[in-house]
Amino acid sequence: MDETSIKKLVDQYIDLNFSIEKNVENMIKGQISGDLTNDQQYMLRYINKVEVCTSSELAEIFHVKKSAITAIINRLWDKGLIQRTRDEKDRRIVYLTLTDAGKAMFNQSEARIHKLVASFITQFDQEEIEAFMKTYEKLNTIILAEKDKNLGE
């Protein structure tokens, strides 16, 4: 493939990725509680999935500094959506879990998000969905490998 073709594909990818990311992000924001940001919803989603985690784990998973996680966690705690529990053996470690209110808010928002995403997915046939997911997973694998390679340098 020549440089001109590669540049055209790169530009097309960047334009599409930007458009999809921004539009879907805004559409998801419309589905979550007005009291939550997208980042807060993603934190609730992760905590709901693993049930118990730490701020350090969240910082690693979301690729942000611990101070950014602390700010988000403080807001979620102020809203009564998460609970903090200190480790009995090492008081420096704080475990995060969802409160009942946090679970309820997450489940309500998640149901609306699922309905939104389902409205996109159902416009494709099964083969298209499977091909897309396979390609998207491959892209993710390539990106993660490249990220790991760059971190090792």
C-alpha positions as CSV (number, residue, x, y, z in Angstrom):
1,M,0.0,0.0,0.0
2,D,1.5,3.4,-0.9
3,E,1.9,6.4,1.4
4,T,-1.1,8.3,-0.1
5,S,-3.4,5.4,0.5
6,I,-2.2,4.9,4.0
7,K,-2.6,8.6,4.8
8,K,-6.1,8.6,3.4
9,L,-7.0,5.6,5.6
10,V,-5.4,7.1,8.7
11,D,-7.3,10.4,8.1
12,Q,-10.6,8.4,7.6
13,Y,-10.0,6.4,10.7
14,I,-9.2,9.5,12.8
15,D,-12.3,11.3,11.5
16,L,-14.6,8.3,12.1
17,N,-13.1,7.6,15.5
18,F,-13.6,11.2,16.6
19,S,-17.1,11.4,15.4
20,I,-18.2,8.0,16.8
21,E,-16.5,8.6,20.2
22,K,-17.9,12.1,20.7
23,N,-21.4,11.3,19.5
24,V,-21.7,8.1,21.4
25,E,-20.2,9.7,24.5
26,N,-22.9,12.4,24.3
27,M,-25.6,9.9,23.7
28,I,-24.5,7.8,26.7
29,K,-24.4,11.0,28.8
30,G,-28.1,11.4,27.9
31,Q,-28.8,8.0,29.3
32,I,-27.1,8.3,32.7
33,S,-28.4,10.2,35.7
34,G,-27.9,13.9,35.5
35,D,-26.0,13.6,38.7
36,L,-23.3,11.5,37.1
37,T,-20.6,12.2,34.6
38,N,-19.5,9.5,32.1
39,D,-16.3,8.9,34.0
40,Q,-18.3,8.4,37.2
41,Q,-20.6,6.0,35.4
42,Y,-17.6,4.1,34.1
43,M,-16.2,3.9,37.7
44,L,-19.5,2.6,39.0
45,R,-19.5,0.0,36.1
46,Y,-16.1,-1.2,37.0
47,I,-16.8,-1.4,40.7
48,N,-20.1,-3.2,40.0
49,K,-18.2,-5.7,37.9
50,V,-15.4,-6.5,40.3
51,E,-17.5,-5.8,43.5
52,V,-14.5,-4.6,45.5
53,C,-11.5,-2.6,44.4
54,T,-9.0,0.1,45.4
55,S,-8.3,3.6,44.1
56,S,-4.9,2.4,42.8
57,E,-6.6,-0.3,40.8
58,L,-9.0,2.2,39.3
59,A,-6.1,4.5,38.4
60,E,-4.3,1.6,36.7
61,I,-7.4,0.4,34.8
62,F,-8.5,3.8,33.6
63,H,-4.9,5.0,32.9
64,V,-5.1,8.1,35.0
65,K,-3.3,9.5,38.0
66,K,-4.5,8.5,41.4
67,S,-5.4,12.1,42.2
68,A,-7.9,12.1,39.3
69,I,-9.5,8.9,40.7
70,T,-9.5,10.4,44.2
71,A,-11.6,13.4,43.0
72,I,-14.1,11.1,41.2
73,I,-14.3,8.7,44.2
74,N,-14.9,11.7,46.6
75,R,-17.8,12.9,44.5
76,L,-19.3,9.4,44.3
77,W,-18.9,9.0,48.1
78,D,-20.5,12.5,48.7
79,K,-23.5,11.3,46.6
80,G,-23.7,8.1,48.7
81,L,-23.0,5.8,45.8
82,I,-19.8,4.1,47.1
83,Q,-18.6,2.9,50.4
84,R,-15.0,3.0,51.7
85,T,-13.8,0.3,53.9
86,R,-10.2,0.3,55.4
87,D,-8.3,-2.9,55.4
88,E,-8.1,-4.2,59.0
89,K,-4.4,-5.2,58.6
90,D,-3.2,-2.3,56.6
91,R,-5.1,0.9,57.3
92,R,-3.5,2.6,54.2
93,I,-5.6,0.3,51.9
94,V,-9.2,1.5,51.3
95,Y,-11.6,-0.9,49.6
96,L,-14.4,0.6,47.4
97,T,-17.8,-1.0,47.0
98,L,-21.1,0.2,45.7
99,T,-23.8,1.1,48.2
100,D,-27.4,0.0,47.6
101,A,-28.0,3.5,46.2
102,G,-25.0,3.2,43.9
103,K,-26.2,-0.2,42.7
104,A,-29.6,1.1,42.0
105,M,-28.3,4.2,40.1
106,F,-25.9,2.1,38.1
107,N,-28.5,-0.5,37.2
108,Q,-31.0,2.2,36.0
109,S,-28.3,4.0,33.9
110,E,-26.9,0.7,32.6
111,A,-30.4,-0.5,31.4
112,R,-30.8,2.8,29.5
113,I,-27.3,2.5,28.0
114,H,-28.0,-1.1,26.9
115,K,-31.2,0.0,25.2
116,L,-29.3,2.7,23.3
117,V,-26.5,0.4,22.2
118,A,-29.0,-2.3,21.3
119,S,-30.7,0.2,19.0
120,F,-27.4,0.5,17.0
121,I,-26.5,-3.2,17.0
122,T,-29.9,-4.4,15.9
123,Q,-29.4,-2.4,12.6
124,F,-26.7,-5.0,11.6
125,D,-27.2,-8.6,10.8
126,Q,-25.4,-11.3,12.9
127,E,-22.5,-11.7,10.4
128,E,-21.8,-8.0,10.4
129,I,-21.9,-7.8,14.2
130,E,-19.5,-10.8,14.5
131,A,-17.1,-9.5,11.9
132,F,-17.1,-6.0,13.5
133,M,-16.5,-7.4,17.0
134,K,-13.7,-9.6,15.8
135,T,-12.1,-6.7,14.0
136,Y,-12.6,-4.4,17.0
137,E,-11.1,-6.9,19.3
138,K,-8.1,-7.4,17.0
139,L,-7.6,-3.6,16.9
140,N,-7.7,-3.5,20.7
141,T,-5.1,-6.3,20.9
142,I,-2.8,-4.4,18.5
143,I,-3.2,-1.2,20.4
144,L,-2.5,-2.8,23.7
145,A,0.6,-4.6,22.3
146,E,1.8,-1.3,20.9
147,K,1.1,0.5,24.2
148,D,3.0,-2.2,26.1
149,K,5.9,-2.0,23.6
150,N,6.1,1.8,24.1
151,L,6.0,1.5,27.9
152,G,8.9,-0.9,27.7
153,E,11.1,1.6,25.8
